[in-house]
Amino acid sequence: MCEEQNADKSAGGIFGRLCRALSDGRRDIRTTSQEFSALQSNQARVDFAYELLKEYGLFPKPRDNCKNGEVALDLRQEGNNLFKIKKDQLALIKYTDSIAHAENGSEGLSLAYANRSAVLFEHKCYNECLE
């Protein structure tokens, strides 16, 4: 469900929607592209893109709550398996993903944080263990 919601919110999906909107004739695509290319800073480019998205009403809507305890558990177990075979970087990613999917205040959330802290502790990232 969340993957479907995010498909059109990806950079490519938003870019495609913007291109279609620009094709409606309100703005000349070539001129718009030249204006963008002439910008000298990333901040100016972001501001330009922001104004285009605002003008065409293309800002993504906030996504629905994608918390799922079963997904969080599966990710944490994958992290545990990776940690056992010393694939710590991959385990760290799985634990972080588990945190993202775990319900707020759940035991799964606490365990995912604890597991991630264990990986960070192994690598002497003591400050990060507490984050």
N, C-alpha and C positions, 0 to 999 in steps of 0.2 A: 504494500500500500504506500509506504513512504517513498520507496524507490520511484513509483509512478509519479508521485507528486513532485519529486525533485528533478525528474527528467527534463521538464520544460524550464526549470529554474537554473539549470547549469549554464555556464558561460556560453556554450554553443547554442543552447535553446533560446536564451535571451537574445543572442546575436542574430539568430535566424528570425525571431519575431521582430526585431528592430529593422532588419533588412526588408522584411515584408511591409512593415509600416512605412518605411521610407519610399517604398515603391508606389505608394498611393498617390504620389504626385504633389503633396503639400510642400515638399522640399526636394531640391535637385540632389540626387545621390552623389553626383560627381563633385558638386560644390561642397557638400557636407564632408565628403571624404578629403577634399583638398584642405578645408578648414581644419579638420582633425590632424592631418599630416603636418600642417604648419605649426602646430603647438609645440612648445619647447620643453615643457616639463611634464612629468607624470601627473602632478597635481592639476595642471591645466587640462590634461586629457581626461582625468577622472571627472573634473567639473563639467567638461563638455559632454561626456557620456551621460552623466547624471541629468543634465538638462534635457538631453534627447529622450532619455527614459521617462522623465517627468512629462515632457511635452506629449509623448505618445501613450502615456498611461501604462507603461510596461514594467513597472516595478513588481517583482514577485510578491505574491501574498504570503504572509507568515504561514509557515507550515504547521500542520496539525501536530499534536503530541505523538511522537513516534517511540515512546517508551514501550518496551516489551520485555518482560522478565524472562521469557523463554529464550529470546534472542540473546539477552545479556548473559544468561547461564551458558548457552552454547559457546559464545565468544570467550567467556572466562575459562571454560573447560579446554577450548583450543589453546588459549594462552598457557594453561597449566601443562598441557602436553608439550608445547614448544619450550617452556621453561625447563622441563625435565631433561630435554635433549640439548640444553644450552643454546637454544636459538633465542637469546634474550631480546634482541631488537624486535623480532616478530612477536614474541610474547608481550612485550610492552605495547605494541600496537593493538593486539587483541584485548588486553586489559583496558586500554583507553577506550576502545570501541564498546566494550562491555559497560564501562562507566556511563557512556553516552546513552546506552539503551536501557540501563537499569532504572527502575522506578525510584523516585525520590524517597529517601528514608528507608529503603528496603535493605534486607540482609545482603542481597546480591550486590548492591551498591557498595556496602561496607567491605565485602570480600574482594570485590574488584579493585577498590582502592588499596586494600592491604596487599593484594598480589602485585599490583603495580609498584607499590613501595618496596616490596621485596626485591624486585628486579633492579630498581634504582639503587637500593642499598648495596646489592651485589657489586654494582659499578661505582660505588663510593660517591653517588650523587645524593649526598645527605640532605641538602636543602630541598631538592626536588621531591624527596620522600615525604616531605611535610605538606606539599602543595596539593 
